[in-house]
Amino acid sequence: MSSSEQQYLDLCRDILENGNKKEDRTGTGTISVFGRQMRFNLAEGFPMLTTKRVPFKLVASEMLWFLKGDTNIRYLLQHNNNIWNEWAFKRWVESNEYEGPDMADFGRRALVDEEFAEQYNGQMELFKQRVLEDEAFAAQYGELGDVYGRQWRAWKTSLGETIDQIGDVIEMIKKTPDSRRLIVSAWNPEDVPSMALPPCHTMFQFYVADGKLSCQLYQRSGDVFLGIPFNIAGYSLLTHLIANECGLDVGEFVHTIGDAHIYTNHIEQVKTQLAREPKALPALQLTKGKSLFNIELDDMKLSGYDPHPAIKAPVAV
C-alpha cells in the first residue's frame, strides 16, 4: 500500500466522519474541514493516485499552461484538455452575444434532465469549436482573466511593470538557495474580481537542503474528490521541473489546505474510491537537457502507472 496515497484516503475519511455541512458559492453544498496537511516524499515515487485514474496528460498540460503564462483555454483545448471549459463557457452563455437555449444553472440541470444535458453538450461543443477556430472569439470568451499563469509570469505592479515570479524564484534558488523568500503568489487582491475563478492554490514556497528541492503549497480551498488529486500531481510535477532546472534532486511536496471539502454530489464516488486498495506509485521521467522554458508534453512521461478505473463526478462551477 502506498503511504503517500493513504494520506489522501485518510483525508477523505476525515471529511466524511468529521466534516461540517456548509453552503458554497456554487449552490451545491459541501462537507468541509479546515486546516489539513499532507506530505509526499517524491523520492518514493510520483504521487499520482492509483485508487482512481488521474490523467497525467491533463495534469501536465495544465501545468505547462500555467508556466507559459497563458490564461486562455485555447492552448488547453489544442491539447484535448477540457478541465477549465466550464468557467469560460459560463462567461459566454451569460453574455449578450449568446443566442442559444437557456443554460441557467447548467451544471446541475444537466445531471437530471436528459434533454437539457443534450442541449448543454451541444452548446459546449459549439463553444469549443469556436474557441479553436475563431481567434477573435477565443480572445473574448476563451480568456479566464488574470488567473494563475498571468500572476506567475507577469504580475502587474502599481508602476505598470510586470514581475516574472517563476523566473525570479529560479534565479534565487540557484544564487541564494538558503533564502526564506523562495515564494510565488497567485493571490492578487486587485485582480480577484476579474478572474473567472480566483486562485484556489494561492501561494507556494520552495526549500533547499542537502541538494534537494522541496515545495509547500498553501491551498485556500480544495475540492478533495476532483481537484486535490490534480493539485497533488501538478505541484509534484512543478517541483520536479524546478529542481531539474536548478540542478537539484527532489525532496518533499507538502500540501497544506485551508477549506478541504467534498461536494455533496461526490459522496458516493468518494465511498467507491475508499473501498479500493492503493497500488504502487509510478515514476516520472523528464527528457534530459530540456529547460523548463522549452519543455513540452512529450518530454514528461510516467512509467508503471496501473490505477483502478476513473470515477466520474460533476464539476461545481
N, C-alpha and C positions, 0 to 999 in steps of 0.2 A: 504494500500500500504506500502511496506517495504521501509523505508527511506534509509536503507543500500543499497538495490538494486538500488534505484533511482539514487544514486551517479554513479553507473556503467552505467546506461542508459544515464545519462546526459553526461558522458564522451564520449560515442558513438556518441551522437548528436553533441557534441562539435567538434569531429574529422570530422564528415561528413560536418558540416557547416563551419568550420574554418581551416581545415587541409591543409597542404602543400603537393602537389604531389611530391613524392620522388622516386628515383630508389633505389634498395636494392640488397643485396648480392645474393638473390635467382633469380633475374631477373623478379619477379612477378610485382613489383611496389606497392607502398603504398600511403595512405593519412595519414599524420602524424602531431602531435602537440608535443611540448616539455615542460616538467615540469608540471606534474599534480599530485594531491594528493587526496586520498580517506581515510576516517576514519570510522572504523566499531567498534561499541560498542558491544563486544562479549557477554555482559550480556543480550542483547536484542534478542539473537538467533544466530545460526550459519550461517554466511553469504554465504550460497550456493545459487547461482542464481536459481530463480524459473521461469523466463521467457523462459528458456530452460533447459532441464535436463542436469545436470552435474553429471557424475557417481562417487559417493563417493568412491567406492571401488578402482577406478583408482587413485583418489587423495590420498587416504590413503596408498595404496601400494607403490606409488611413494615416499611419504614422509618417509615411513619405509625404503625403498631402500636407500634414502639419509642418514638417521640416522644410518643405518648399515655400512655406509662407502663403499657400493657396487657401482661399476661403470660398471658392466656387465649386459646386458639386460636379461640374463638368468633368474635371480630372477623375473624380471617383467613378462616374458613370462610364468613362472611357476604359476603366479597369474593372467594369462589371461589379462595382461596389455601390450598393443601394442603401447603406446604413444611415445616411443623412438626408435621404429623399423627403421624408415626411415634413421636415421643418421648412424646406424650400417650397414644397408643394402647397403647404398651408398658406404661405405668403401669396402664392399665385391665386388660389381659389378664393382668397379674401380680397383680391384686388378688383378694381373696376374693369379691368381688361377681360377677366374670366367670364365666359358666357355659357358654360356647361351646366349640368344639373347641380342642384343644391348639394354641397358637400359639408354642410354644417355638422359638427360632431362626427366627422367621417371615420375617425379611428375606432370608435366603439360601435357605431351603427353597422359598419361593415362586418362585424363579427356575428350579428344576429339576423341580418336581413340579406338574404342571398342576392336578391335583385339589386339592392343598393351596393353590395360588395362587387357585383359585376360592373356596375357603373363606375364605382370608385377605381377599380383596377384598370378600366378603360381610360379614365381620365389621367391616372398616374402614368400609364404607358405613353399617352399623348404628350404629357408634360416632359417625360424623359427624352422622348424623340426630339421634341422642340429644343430642349437644352443642348442635346448633342449636335443638332443640325443648324440651329439658328443662333449665331453669335450674339446678336442684339438681345434676343430673348434670354439667352443664358446669362448675359451680363446683368439683366434686370431681375430675373427670377431664380437663377441658379445661385445667386450670391447670398451668403448667410450673414453678412456683416463682419465686424471685426472680431471674429472668433479666433480659436487657438493659433492658427498659422500666422495671422496678422500680428498678434501680440508677441509671439515667439520671435518673429523675424523682422518686424517693422513696427515696434511700439512707438506710438506718436507722443512726442513731448510737447510741453506748453510753448516751446520755441519754434514749433513746426518742423523739428527734425525727427529722425527715427532712430531707434535703437535695435540692433540685431542681438537679441538676448542669447540666442543659441551660439552665434559666432563668438560673442564676448565670453560666454561661460567656458567654451572650449579653450580659448586663449588663457583664461585664468587657471583652468585645470592643468594646462601644460606649464605655465610660468609660476603659479603660486598655488600648488596643489593642497597646501595646508589651510588655505583660506576658508573662513566660515561664511563666505558670501557667494558661494557657488550656487546661485539661486536663479530660477526662471519663473516668472509670474505670468499667468494668463488673466488674472482678475484685475481689470482696469475699470474702476467705478464709472468713469466718464463714458465709456463705450458700452457698458452693460445694457442700457435701454435700447441700443440699436442692433443688438445681437439677436439672431433667431433663437439661440439657446445660450444663455450666459454660462461661462465655463463651469463644469462640474468638477473637473480636476483643475484646481485653482493655482497651485504652485508646486514646484519640485526643487529639491536640493541635492547636490552631489557631495560625496565624501570620499577622500582618497586615503588609503592606508595599506601598507605592505604591498604596494604595486597593484592594488585592486580598486576599482571604482564601484561605489555603492550609490544608490539613489533612493530618496524618500519622497513619495508623493503625498500631498495633502489634498484629499478629495472632499469637497463640501457636501456632496450629495451623490449617493451611489445606488443605482438600480441593480440590486445584487444578482438577480437572475440573468438579465440580458446584458447589462452594461459592464459590471465588475469583471467578468471573465475577459472581456476585450481590454479593459484597463490594465489588468494584471499582465496580460501578454504584451500589450502595446508598450507599457513603460519598462518592462523587462527587455523588450527589443530595443527601446531607446537607450537603455543602459549599456547593452552590448554595442550599439552603434557608436555611442560617445566614447566608450572605453577603447574600441577599435581605432577610432580617430586619434585618440590621445596616447596610444601605445600601452594601454593598461589591460590587465585581466579584469574579469567581472567579480564583484563581491556580492552584496545583497540588494534586493529590491524590497523596500519597506513601504507598505501600503497603509496609510492612515486615512480613515474615513470618518467624516462628521455624521451626517444622517445616512445611515445604512438601512435600506428599506427593500421590502418585497411588495410589489403591487398585488392587490387582492385578486386580480385575474391571472396571477402567476403562481398561486399557491399550489395548485395540483401539479404543475410542471416541476416545481421545486421538490415536492414529495416524490415524484417519479425519479428525479435525479438522486435524491438521498438514498434511494433503495439500491443504487448501483455501486459496485466496487471499483475504486480507482485502479488505474493501471500504471505502468512505468511511464515516467516523463520522457518526452522526446528530446533531441539535441538540436541546437541551432548551428548552422554553418553559414558563414559570410564569405563572399569572394575576397581573397587576399589582395591587398593593394588598392582596394576601391575606397575612395574618400566618402565620407558622409554626404558630401555635397554633390556627388555624381552617382551615388549608388542607385540601383534600380531594383525592381521586384525580383528579377531573375538572379540577383546577387544574394538573395536570402532564402535559405531552404531549411525545412525541418526534416529530420530523419527519425524513424522509429515512432511515429505518431500513429497510434492504433486506438482511437477513442470509441466509446459507446456512441450510438446514433444521436443525431441532433434532436433537440426538443423544441418545437415551435411555440412561440408566445407572441402576443400583440405588443407593439411599441406604444407607450403612452406619450402623446405629443402635447 
